[in-house]
Amino acid sequence: MKILVSQIKQSFNNISVSGLVGQMFVLGLIFYGSYFLLLTTQENLTARGIDSGFKFLNSEAGLPISDSLIEYSPAKSYGTAFLVGILNTLFVSFIAIIFATILGVIVGVGRTSKNWVISKVSAFFVETLRNIPLLLTLLFIYTVALGTLPRAKTPFNPIEGVFLSRRGLYLPDPIAHDGFGLVVAAFFAAIAIAYFFTKWAKKLQIRTGRALPKTLISLLVIIVLPLLVFFILGKPMSLEYAELKGFNFVGGIVLKPEFSALLLGLILYTAAYIGENVRSGLQSVPAGQIEAARALRVPKSVIIRKVLLPQALRVTIPATTNDYTSLVKNSSLAVAIGYPDMVSIGGTIIGQNGQAIEIIAMWMAVYMTINLIISALMNWLNSRVQIVER
């Protein structure tokens, strides 16, 4: 008996065992607190006559949505309406990530420029947008910048078929005809050709030292081949132009002010952070490499493209991942300017049936899923571009 008691005391004195017991105790408290919260919530919902569960997603929404990437009408279900919000969030976030990255790289390079004007303008861009809340930026763009546009009856018409007014930007809508599928096939074939040509050109450069203009030739192939097929097939596409009828335009493709303001705000705000990441990455490149390139009389543009940017962008990936995930979460501010994203539509659903817990859980699940996918893709990219040390 004494031996058993001694072994038990020795086990509890063991750091790993005591740590495990502590963790199990904390985990038990978490489960008990969650169970108590669940029971309390269920009792409160029952007392107020509010149903719980996700059955409401099959009910008719009766909810009008101005912007939808899929076919939608108020007769559709709440689930379809929420799906419209998810697709709108993904759409604006995807486009904003692309243009924010491009603008951020330009701003980051501009901050390290020897030109005083370019450097100061880039610094002003970064310091201004990083220190102003995104919500204020969105409200300024939506109410002030876009509010100064002309009315629909007197739109700004820079080129034929393009109209800009307070109702939005109207563009010609391309209508595909028979044979256009071959043009699309030619486009993807051109991408494949450009890919294999780039790989072949790299091997040729390694073997012979002869450098071909890979980027220029690839772009020409991607542009020329589909255009050639397009004209050979007799231009299997027509354009539908917007027309002013009454108080608004009919036809064409429209970029509404709410979408434009949200997209522009996300691009500018996120580009300021990405630009700072690129600036720090450029300054992390050893000065000896730059001096060696200058000593060899390498053009400045080549130094930026071949020496600075490849190394700078490699080290900016972790920080830029955070900016991408923040951009997706910041898109929820669309509710402030009336763009029907996932949060805006979900909030309207809550106002109709009061099932806030389910909608909030859906918000959390969707945002977490999107950001985990972004993190996984960026981590994969980071692992591919890292220099493996011997």
Order of alpha helices (4+ residues) and beta strands (2+ residues): alpha-alpha-alpha-alpha-alpha-beta-beta-beta-alpha-alpha-beta-beta-beta-beta-alpha-alpha-alpha-alpha-alpha
